[in-house]
Amino acid sequence: MPSGSRSGLLGSALLTSLFVAALAGAQNAPKQVTGSAPAHRMNELRLAGLRPGKDTASKAFELYGKPNGKGGPASGTLIWGATCQTQTLSIDVDDANKIQVIRTSEESWGLEDCAKLDPKTWRTGNGLRVGDPIKKIAALYGQPDSRSPSTRGGQRLELWYYAFDWAGADVPQVMEVLCTREAGGAPGRVVEITLAAPSL
């Protein structure tokens, strides 16, 4: 066979081998994902054993007795205090006595009978409560829709805002979590949780 023909065949064989190798490599290579993977998301229905937009003040009375703080039925806000005046539970009710907003908070209101209540029950349905480390929020609910600086009583805080409209119109639509900021190597922690009904 003429040398020109041999070199032509060798060239064709080499090109075929390279093509097969490239094809195999492409099939075994990791697939490129377009877009991002769905983010971890979890909505919330309850806070302190109560469901905004569904439960009435009477259920709060069954769970925690008579409110012992400021406000009162006339103001539309009912407040309970616990752990010797360092944590509070408050609910806002509408004209039909239906709970619209539930809030647990670390603050002193000068309340009485604080030892009778246990704030360990004042947690969300997924287990978040005042005093928890900030990292627990993302572990339970994923990243918030927004994080922004906030203040309360002159204290610099951070607000984590969650909108739950993606979960449907019949569930609480908003949860806000106020946290202290990391300082001196100490992690931030939750100081207030607010869960609001769909109507707000």
N, C-alpha and C positions, 0 to 999 in steps of 0.2 A: 504494500500500500504506500502511495506517495507520502512523504513526510508532511506535506501540507494538509492532506486529508486527516492524518493521525492527529496533528495538532488541533485541527478543527473539531474532531471528535472529543479530544481531551478537554478542549475549551467548553464544549457543550456539556460534557459530563460534570465538569467542575461547576458550571453555572447551575446545573440541575441540583447538585449536592448542596450548594450554598442556598438555593431556594427552599429545598426541603428542610434544611437546618433552621433557616429563618422562620419558616412556617411553624415548625415544632416549637421553636422558642417563643413565638407569639402566642401559641396555644397554652403554653405552660406559664407564661408571664402573668403576674397579678392583673386582674381586670381593673381598668380605670373606672371609678364610680363618678357618675355625673351628679352634681348636687351634693348635698350633705345628708348623712344618715339622720333619721328622725330623732329629735331631741327627747330625752327622758322628760315626761310630763305627767303630773298627777294633780287632779283637782281636789278640792276639799269640800265636805258637806257639813261638818260639825265642829263646834268649839265648845268646850266645857259640857259636852253631852247634849248640847242644844243645836237646833238646825234653824238658821235664819230663813225667814220666809215661809216656814212650815209650823214651828212650835210657837206657843203663846207663853205669856209671862207665868201662867199657872204652872207650867212644867218646871220653870226655874224655881218657883216657890217650893214645889215638891222636892226638888233636888237640894236646894240650899237654904230653905226657910225664908223668913222675912228679910228683906234688904236692910242692911245696917249702915248704909252710907248716905251721902248727900244725894240730892235729886228727889226721886219719889215718883209715884204714878202721874202726878199732875205735870211734871216736867217731861215725861216720856222717857226718862232714864232711870234705871234701877241699878244700885251698886251694892256689892258685897265685898267685904275685906277679909283677908286671911293672913296667916303667918305673921302675926303680931304687927299688922299695919304696913307690911312691905309689898303685898300683892293685892290687886283688886280684880274683880270681875264686874263688868257692867254690860247692860243690855239696853238698847233703844227699842221702844215699842211704838206701833202706830195706834190710831184711834180704836182699832178693833183688838188691841192688846196683843197683836201678833209681833213676834220679834223680828226686827229688821237688821239690826247690827249687834254683834257680840264682840266684846273686847276684853282681853286679859292684859294686865299691865303691872309692871313693877314700879310702884309709887306709894307714897304714904298719904292717906286721906284722913287720918285721925279717927279711925273707925274703932268701934267697940266690939267685944265678943269675938275677936279675931281667932282665938284658939279653937273655936268650935268648927271651923271650916278647914278643909284640906285642899290646898291649891294644886296638889298632884293630879286631881281630876280635871283641872282646868287646862286640858290639852286638846289639840285638834284630833280629828278622827284618825289621822295618820301618825299621831304621837308627838307632835311638836308642842313645846310649852315654854313659858317664860323661864329664862335661865339656861336654856340649851345653847351649846356652841353654835356659832353661825354656820359652820360647815354642815350641820344637820339639816338646815333648810334646803340646800341644793340637793342633798342626798335623798330627801323625801319628795321634793317637788320639782327638781330640775332647776335650771337657771331661770331667774325672774324675767318678766317682760321689761322691767327697768330697775336700775339701782341708782339712787340719788342721795346726795347729802341732806341731812335733816337735823333739826335741833329740838330739844324739849327741856324746858327749865334751864336753858343755858348749856345743856350737855350736847356735845357734838355726836350725832348718830348717823346711821345709814338706813334708808328706807328701801326694802325689797318689795316690789309691787308685782302681783300676779293677777292676770285677767283670765277668768275661766269660761269666757263665752264660747270657746271651742268645745266645751263639754256639754253644751245645750242650754236652753233658756230656763230650765226648771231647776238649776243648781245655783248655789251662791256664785256670784259673778266676779267678786273681787276679794282678794286677801292681801293685807298689808302687814309686813313684819318689820318692826323697828329694832335695830341692833346697835350695840356699842361698836366702836371701831377697834381694830387690833392696836394695842399699845404696849410697848415694853416687852414684846414677846408673848403677851397674853392674848389669846384669840378673842375675837368679838363674840358677843352673846346676845341672845334674844331678850328684849326688855318689854316688848308689846306685840300682841297679835290682834288683828282686827279682821273679822269675817263678815261680809255684807250680803244681804239678800238680793235676788235678781231685780227687784223693783228699784233699787238705788242706782 
